[in-house]
């Protein structure tokens, strides 16, 4: 008797290949539906930071999506009239609780949002700002000056309490970038230092 193994019937091989192909096709819609990187870049040197009055005070930069070089998300409708945002300043108006921090998130939704809008906004915020990342400070030649970790917190991404050196580096940076596996935000800092220093007497922030 021969000890050679018999090859499976040709029909069985075709059936196996068909099952594999069907499984791959079934996975395609799920892959296509997965959100892509949310990328907003505004390097307009005239773009300004404005004074922020929430928390303990500071400065904020709301991205103008029409001026942004790229907005690569499948849909920005989840923002419901809001916009991606950088914020820098105090964590709390109480000097005993306050500290310097940098925050990456979005401005609140506009008026007249529906319950469906609110649900989409909550899901979008959790997804795009739910992965840890890095805040990158760039000099005038776009070379990295410093990296600071960002962690999901309070519906956004935040740094831990910043040191005096961190604060000075942020004020000295020419541009600021925030990167995670889900977002890529970048802006100039044209008016950041002036805005912060203009309200310096009112800011109760402490540094580590």
N, C-alpha and C positions, 0 to 999 in steps of 0.2 A: 504493500500500500504506500502511496505517496504521502509524504509529510508536508507538502506545500499547502499554505493557507489559501483558501478560495477567496477571490475578490468579491465584494458585495455586488449584487446585481446592478446593472446600469440604471434601471428604473429607481432603485433605492438611492443612488447617488444624486440623481436629478431631484428627487423629493427632498433630500437633505439640503441641497443648494437652494431650492425654492424657499424652504423654511428660513434659511439665513437671510436671503434677500428680503423676504417679507418683514422680518424682524428689523432690518436696517431701515426699510421704508417707513415702518411704524414709528421709528425714533425721530425721523426728520421733522415732523411738525413741532415736537417738543424742543428740538434744537433751534429751529427757526424762531420760536416764540420767546426764547430766552433773551432778556434785555442786553443791549450792548453797552459799551463804555459811555458814560455821560461825560462829554468833553466840552468845556467852555473856556475860551481863552480871550482875554481882552487886554491887549498890550498898548492901547491908546494912551500916549503920554499925557493927554488932557483929562483922562478919566480921574475922577476925584473920590476920595474917601470923605464921608460925612460924619459929623459927630453923632454918637449913639448915646441914648439917654436911659436905656434899660440896664439891667444888672447894676453895676456901680459906675457906669459911664465908659466911654472909649470911642472907637471909630469903627465904621462899617463900610464895606464895598459891595454893592449889589451889581451883579453882572448884567449888562445890557445885551440880551440875547441877539438883538438885531445887529449890534456892532461886533458881536463875538465872531472870531475867525471860524470856529466850528462848534456845532451843537449836535453831537452824534447820537443822542439817545433816540430810540425808536419813536418816542413821543414825549414831549415835555408837558403834556396835558395834566399830568399828576400834580404839577406845581400849582394848578388852579389859580393862575394870575400872579403867583409869587415868582421869585427869581433866585438862582444860586447866589450865595453870599459868603463873604469873609467878614469876620468880626474880631476885633482886638481890643482888649481892655480889662476891666475889673469883673470878677466873678460875682460880687455881691456889694451892695451899697454900704453894708456894715463893715467898717475897717477891721474889726476883730475876726471877720470871716472871709474877707476879700483877699484875692491874689490875682496876679496877671495871668491871662490865658489867651489863647488864640482859638477861634471857633470856625468851623466850616459847616455850612448848612444851607438853608434857604429862608427867604423872607416869608411871612405868613401868607396864606391864600387871600385872594381878593374877596370882595363882598358878593353876596348872592350865590354862594356855592351850595350845591345840592348835597344830599346825604351820599349819593353815589360819588360826587367829587371828593367828599371828605374821606370816604373809604379808599379811593384811588390815591389820594394824597398820603394817607397814613401808610399804605403799602409801599408806595414809591419812596417815601422818606426812609422807611425801615430798610428797604433794599439798598438804595444808593448810599445811605449814610450808616449802614450797619456793618461795614467791614473796616478793620483797622488799617491805618496807612501812615503816611509820612508828610510832614510839612517841610518844604525845601526852600531855603533862602538863596537867592541868586544875586550876584553882583552885576555891575554895568556890562561886563563881558559875558553875561549869562553863565558864569561858572558858579558851581555850588559853594556857598559859604558855610552852610550849616544844615543839619537835618534834625528835626524834632518829631518824636512819635505822636500820632493822632489815634485816639481811641473813641469808639462809639459811646456817646453819653447824652442823655436828655434830647434824643431825637436829632442829634447832629454828631459831628466829630470834633473832639476837643483835645488840646494839649493838657498835660498835667500842669501844676503850678510852675510858672516860668521863673527862672533866676534873673538877676539883674543883667547878666551877660546875654541871656536869651532875648530880653526886652530890647537891649541896645542893638543886638544883631538884627532883629526884626525891623527896628526903626532905620537901620543903616542899609537894609537890602534895597536893591533896585527893582526886584520883582519877587513875587511869592508864588509858589506852586504847591498844590495839595494833590497827592496821588494815593489811590488805593486800587484794588483790583476792579473797582466799579466806577470811579470818577477820576477826572483829570481837570483840575481847575488852575488857572494861572492869571495873575493880574500884575500890573505895575503898582508901585507904591508912591506915586508922585506927590500926593498930599497927605500921606499917612502921618509922617513926623509932625508936620505943621498942625494937623488936626489934634493929635495927641497932646502936643506941647501947648496948644491953645487952651486945652481944658485941664492942664496938669494940676492946677490948684484944686480942682474939684474931684480928682480921682483918688479914691482911698486904697488903691491897690497896694499890696505888699509883695515883696520878692523874697524868695528863699535864700 
